[in-house]
Amino acid sequence: MDQTVSSTIKFGTDGWRGIIGFDFNMANLSRVVVASCQELKFQYSDRVKSKKILIGYDRRFMAEHFAKSIIPFVNACGLEVILSSSFVTTPSCSLYVRELNILGALVITASHNPYNWLGLKIKNFQGSSVNELFTKEVERRIKLGNITEPIKSNYQIEDIKQFHIEKINSYFDMQFILDRLRKMNIKVFIDAMHGSSAASINQLFHGNTQSVIQGIREEKDPYFSGNPPEPLINYLDELKNTLLKKKEEGFKTLGIVFDGDGDRIAVIDEKGRYCSTQVLLPYFINFLGKKAQNNYPVIKTVSGSDVITKIAEGQNRNVFELPVGFKYIAEKMIKEKILIGGEESGGIGFGHFLPERDALFASIVLLDCIAKEEQYLCDSLDQIQRNYGPSFYDRIDINFPDHSKKNALKNYIFDNIPKYICDYEVKSVSHQDGIKLRIDNNYWVLFRFSGTEPLLRLYCEAPSEDSLKDTLSWSKLFIKNIIS
C-alpha cells in the first residue's frame, strides 16, 4: 500500500477523508491522529479531567485495522484508549463520550463516501464534531511536522453500540410502538446499506419486532452493493422492491434508510415517495413542536426547505439558518436550548438528546410520532403540503475534480448574477455558504461546493415540479461554460 505522505491534509465539512492507499494511508493517518490528540488535550484538558480517547470504526475495508493501528499514536500523546468492541455508528461514539465525560473520540469512517474512501472524524467531550477553528489548528499542527514515536500500551474495550441502544431505549415505550404499528397494518423495513447501523433496530426491540419491523442489507459488504452508502433514491432499489412486494400483500409499507456510519436518515413513505430531511424535518417540527411546552428555536442550513421556517415561525419559534455542516448546528445546540436542528443531506439532531445527528434515534422518534398520532406518515406529509406548500425539492451533484477552477466559478456566478431565472425575478442573493439566489417563497436555487467530495452541488426548492425541473436545467446551463 502506498505510504506517501501528503503535503496538504485538509479537513472537510465533517472530518478528513481520502482514498484508501493514496491520501488515506497509515503515514498520513498517524500524523492526523497525533495532531488531533494534541489539540484535544490543549483545548479541553482544563475542562475535562479524563485522559481517555474513544476509538470507533465503521464497516469499511480495513477500518478495524486502521483503528487498532492508531492506538500506539494516541498513547504516545499521553492519552488512554477505549476501543469499540465492534463496528459502531458515529453517533454511538458521540453519545458515549458525552455521557462518560471523556476527552473525545476518533472515529475511523468515511460516512457516505464511495467504498474506496476512508477517513477520520473527531468528536469533542460534548458529544459533537469539533468546529472549524479546531480543525484549522489540527491542520496547522500537521504542517509543523511534529513527530511522535508510537508507544504500545494496554487499552480498554467497551461495547459502545450496546451503550447507545440502552440509552435510546430509555426514551421510548418500544412495546407501545410495535403494538400501534401492528394495529395500523404497517410493515417497516430498515435499510442499513451494509453500514454500521446493521442489526441495531433488532437490538433496540430486544429481538421482539414480531415481523412488524425488519432489517435489510445488514450483511457486511465492503462495496456497499456497488453504490455509495448514502440514503439517496438512486441507491435504494432493493428497499423499493421489498416495499412494493409487501404492499402487494396488502400491507402499508414504510422504508427507513441509514447511511454508512449511521448519522444520516431518509424515508420512503407509505405511498412510495422518497422523503429526505427536507420533508422529515418539517414533520418532526410540526409534531414535536406542538407537544413541547417550550418555544425553543429551530436550526436549518442554507440548503434547508422554506417549509421548515414556516412551520417553526407558526409556533412562534425563532429559526437560525447556518452554513451546511452539522458541526455548525451542533455548536449552536451546545450553547443554547434548541428544539431540533437538521440539514438537507440527512442529518437531524434533537435538542433533548444529543448535539449530534443520529439516524437511529431519529428513526425511533419517527415511529413513535406515527404511533402516537395514529396517522400514516404519508397523510401527515400531505397535510403539511396543503398548509405550507406547495414545495418540491431536488439536488444535482456535478463532478468537479479540478479544484483550481473553484474560485473562477464562484467569481463567474458572483459577477453574472441574473436579474431573472426562468422569467422570474431574483429578489435576493445570499453568500453565507455558496451562492443562493432567492426568487420567491419556497423558490430558490443554491450553488455550493461539497465539503467532503470533489462535487459542485446545485440545490433547488420550487413551488411545482415543472418549475423545479426548469430551474435546475437553467442552473446547469448557467455554469456550463465555466465547468466544461
PADREN-335381 format. One line per 4 residues: number of its first residue (from 1); their letters; for each residue y, x, z of C-alpha. Coordinates in steps of 0.5 Angstrom, whole numbers. Example, Ala and Ser with C-alpha at 12.3 -4.5 7.8 and 13.67 -1.06 7.14 Angstrom:
! PADREN-335381
1	as	-9,25,16; -2,27,14
//
This chain:
! PADREN-335381
1	mdqt	0,0,0; 7,3,-2; 10,5,4; 17,7,1
5	vsst	23,6,6; 28,1,3; 35,4,3; 38,-3,5
9	ikfg	35,-8,9; 39,-15,9; 38,-21,13; 38,-28,10
13	tdgw	39,-35,13; 33,-34,18; 30,-27,19; 29,-21,14
17	rgii	24,-22,8; 21,-19,3; 15,-18,-2; 8,-15,1
21	gfdf	7,-8,0; 14,-7,-3; 20,-9,1; 16,-11,7
25	nman	11,-5,9; 10,-2,16; 15,3,14; 21,-2,14
29	lsrv	18,-7,19; 18,-2,24; 25,0,23; 27,-7,23
33	vvas	23,-8,30; 26,-3,33; 33,-5,32; 31,-12,34
37	cqel	28,-10,40; 34,-5,42; 39,-11,40; 36,-16,44
41	kfqy	36,-11,50; 43,-9,49; 46,-17,48; 41,-20,53
45	sdrv	38,-16,59; 44,-17,63; 43,-25,63; 35,-25,63
49	kskk	31,-20,68; 25,-21,64; 23,-15,59; 18,-19,55
53	ilig	18,-20,48; 13,-25,45; 10,-23,38; 7,-29,34
57	ydrr	5,-29,27; 3,-35,21; -3,-35,17; -1,-31,11
61	fmae	-4,-25,8; -4,-19,13; 1,-23,18; -4,-22,24
65	hfak	-5,-14,22; 3,-13,22; 4,-17,29; -1,-12,32
69	siip	1,-6,29; 8,-7,31; 6,-7,39; 7,0,40
73	fvna	14,0,37; 16,-6,42; 13,-2,47; 17,4,45
77	cgle	23,1,47; 21,0,54; 19,-7,53; 13,-11,55
81	vils	9,-15,49; 6,-22,50; 2,-23,43; 0,-30,41
85	ssfv	-8,-31,41; -8,-34,34; -3,-36,29; 2,-40,31
89	ttps	8,-44,29; 15,-41,29; 18,-47,34; 12,-46,39
93	csly	15,-39,40; 22,-41,41; 19,-46,46; 15,-41,50
97	vrel	21,-36,50; 26,-41,53; 21,-44,58; 19,-38,61
101	nilg	26,-35,60; 23,-28,57; 28,-24,53; 26,-26,46
105	alvi	21,-27,40; 19,-23,34; 15,-28,29; 12,-25,23
109	tash	13,-30,18; 16,-32,11; 16,-39,13; 16,-43,6
113	npyn	17,-37,1; 11,-36,-4; 5,-33,-2; 6,-25,-3
117	wlgl	12,-25,1; 12,-24,9; 18,-23,14; 20,-23,21
121	kikn	24,-28,25; 28,-26,31; 29,-31,37; 33,-30,43
125	fqgs	32,-32,50; 35,-39,49; 29,-41,44; 33,-41,38
129	svne	34,-36,32; 39,-30,33; 46,-31,30; 49,-28,24
133	lftk	53,-23,29; 46,-21,32; 43,-19,25; 49,-15,23
137	ever	48,-11,29; 41,-10,27; 43,-8,20; 48,-3,23
141	rikl	42,0,28; 38,1,22; 43,4,18; 44,9,23
145	gnit	37,11,22; 35,12,30; 27,14,30; 23,12,36
149	epik	16,14,37; 11,9,38; 7,8,45; 1,5,46
153	snyq	0,0,52; -3,-6,54; -1,-12,52; -2,-20,55
157	iedi	-5,-25,50; -3,-32,51; -5,-39,48; 2,-40,45
161	kqfh	0,-46,41; -3,-50,47; 3,-49,51; 7,-52,45
165	ieki	2,-58,45; 2,-60,52; 10,-60,52; 10,-65,46
169	nsyf	5,-69,50; 9,-70,56; 15,-73,52; 11,-79,49
173	dmqf	5,-84,50; 0,-82,45; -5,-88,46; 1,-93,45
177	ildr	3,-89,38; -4,-90,36; -5,-97,38; 1,-99,35
181	lrkm	0,-96,28; -7,-99,28; -4,-106,29; 0,-104,23
185	nikv	-5,-102,19; -2,-95,18; -6,-89,16; -2,-83,17
189	fida	-4,-76,13; -1,-70,16; -1,-64,10; -1,-57,14
193	mhgs	0,-54,7; -5,-49,10; 0,-47,14; 1,-45,22
197	saas	1,-52,24; -6,-54,22; -10,-58,27; -4,-59,31
201	inql	-4,-66,31; -11,-67,32; -10,-63,39; -4,-67,40
205	fhgn	-8,-73,41; -14,-70,44; -18,-71,38; -18,-78,39
209	tqsv	-14,-80,33; -19,-85,31; -18,-85,24; -11,-87,24
213	iqgi	-8,-80,23; -12,-75,19; -10,-68,17; -11,-65,10
217	reek	-10,-58,7; -12,-55,14; -16,-49,12; -14,-42,11
221	dpyf	-11,-41,4; -7,-34,3; -5,-37,-4; -3,-44,-1
225	sgnp	-6,-48,-7; -2,-44,-12; 5,-46,-9; 10,-44,-4
229	pepl	8,-48,3; 15,-51,2; 15,-59,3; 17,-61,-4
233	inyl	15,-66,-8; 12,-62,-14; 7,-58,-9; 4,-65,-6
237	delk	-1,-67,-11; -7,-67,-6; -3,-71,-1; 0,-76,-6
241	ntll	-7,-77,-9; -10,-78,-2; -5,-83,0; -6,-87,-7
245	kkke	-13,-87,-5; -13,-90,2; -7,-95,-1; -12,-98,-6
249	egfk	-17,-99,0; -12,-104,3; -8,-100,8; -1,-98,9
253	tlgi	0,-90,8; 4,-85,11; 4,-78,9; 8,-72,13
257	vfdg	8,-65,11; 10,-59,15; 12,-52,11; 8,-45,12
261	dgdr	11,-44,19; 12,-51,22; 19,-52,22; 21,-56,16
265	iavi	18,-63,15; 18,-68,9; 15,-75,9; 12,-80,3
269	dekg	13,-87,6; 9,-93,5; 12,-94,-2; 10,-87,-4
273	rycs	17,-85,-4; 19,-78,-2; 23,-77,4; 27,-71,5
277	tqvl	31,-70,11; 37,-73,7; 33,-79,9; 30,-78,15
281	lpyf	36,-75,19; 40,-82,18; 33,-86,20; 33,-82,26
285	infl	40,-82,28; 40,-90,27; 34,-91,31; 35,-86,37
289	gkka	43,-86,37; 42,-94,38; 38,-93,44; 41,-87,47
293	qnny	46,-88,53; 51,-83,50; 56,-81,45; 53,-74,44
297	pvik	55,-71,37; 51,-70,31; 51,-64,26; 49,-63,19
301	tvsg	50,-58,14; 55,-58,8; 49,-60,4; 47,-66,8
305	sdvi	48,-73,6; 54,-77,7; 50,-83,10; 49,-78,16
309	tkia	56,-78,17; 57,-86,16; 51,-88,21; 54,-83,26
313	egqn	61,-85,26; 59,-92,26; 56,-90,33; 63,-87,35
317	rnvf	60,-80,35; 63,-74,32; 60,-70,26; 60,-63,25
321	elpv	59,-60,18; 57,-53,18; 54,-48,13; 47,-48,11
325	gfky	42,-45,16; 39,-48,22; 42,-42,26; 49,-45,26
329	iaek	46,-51,28; 42,-48,34; 49,-44,36; 52,-51,37
333	mike	47,-54,40; 47,-49,46; 54,-49,47; 54,-57,48
337	kili	50,-63,48; 48,-66,41; 44,-72,40; 41,-69,33
341	ggee	42,-63,28; 39,-62,21; 39,-59,15; 37,-61,8
345	sggi	32,-57,7; 27,-60,12; 30,-57,19; 31,-62,25
349	gfgh	33,-61,32; 33,-66,38; 38,-64,43; 34,-66,49
353	flpe	28,-62,47; 30,-55,44; 36,-52,40; 31,-50,34
357	rdal	28,-54,28; 21,-57,30; 17,-60,25; 11,-62,30
361	fasi	16,-65,35; 20,-69,29; 13,-72,27; 12,-75,33
365	vlld	19,-77,34; 18,-81,27; 11,-84,29; 14,-86,36
369	ciak	20,-89,32; 16,-93,28; 11,-96,33; 17,-98,38
373	eeqy	20,-101,32; 14,-104,29; 17,-103,23; 15,-99,17
377	lcds	19,-93,15; 20,-96,8; 23,-102,11; 28,-99,15
381	ldqi	30,-94,10; 31,-100,5; 36,-103,11; 39,-96,11
385	qrny	41,-96,4; 43,-103,4; 48,-102,10; 50,-95,8
389	gpsf	48,-93,1; 47,-93,-5; 45,-86,-4; 41,-81,-9
393	ydri	40,-74,-8; 37,-68,-11; 37,-61,-11; 35,-56,-17
397	dinf	33,-49,-16; 35,-44,-21; 32,-37,-21; 38,-32,-20
401	pdhs	35,-25,-20; 41,-21,-22; 45,-20,-15; 50,-16,-19
405	kkna	53,-23,-22; 53,-27,-16; 61,-25,-15; 62,-26,-22
409	lkny	59,-33,-22; 63,-35,-15; 69,-33,-19; 68,-36,-25
413	ifdn	67,-43,-21; 73,-42,-17; 77,-40,-23; 75,-46,-27
417	ipky	74,-52,-22; 74,-58,-26; 79,-64,-25; 74,-69,-28
421	icdy	66,-69,-27; 63,-74,-32; 69,-78,-33; 70,-78,-25
425	evks	76,-74,-22; 74,-69,-17; 78,-71,-11; 77,-64,-6
429	vshq	74,-57,-6; 70,-54,0; 69,-47,0; 65,-47,7
433	dgik	59,-45,4; 58,-44,-3; 63,-49,-7; 63,-56,-6
437	lrid	66,-61,-11; 67,-68,-8; 68,-74,-13; 67,-80,-8
441	nnyw	64,-83,-2; 56,-81,-3; 58,-77,-9; 59,-69,-9
445	vlfr	56,-63,-12; 55,-56,-9; 54,-49,-12; 50,-45,-7
449	fsgt	46,-38,-7; 40,-38,-3; 40,-34,3; 32,-33,3
453	epll	31,-32,-4; 34,-30,-11; 36,-37,-13; 42,-41,-14
457	rlyc	42,-48,-12; 45,-54,-15; 45,-60,-10; 48,-67,-11
461	eaps	49,-73,-8; 51,-79,-12; 51,-87,-12; 46,-88,-17
465	edsl	40,-85,-21; 44,-84,-27; 50,-81,-24; 45,-76,-20
469	kdtl	42,-74,-27; 48,-74,-31; 52,-70,-25; 46,-65,-25
473	swsk	46,-64,-32; 53,-63,-32; 53,-57,-27; 47,-53,-31
477	lfik	51,-54,-37; 58,-51,-33; 54,-45,-31; 50,-44,-37
481	niis	54,-38,-40; 55,-34,-34; 48,-34,-32; 45,-33,-39
//
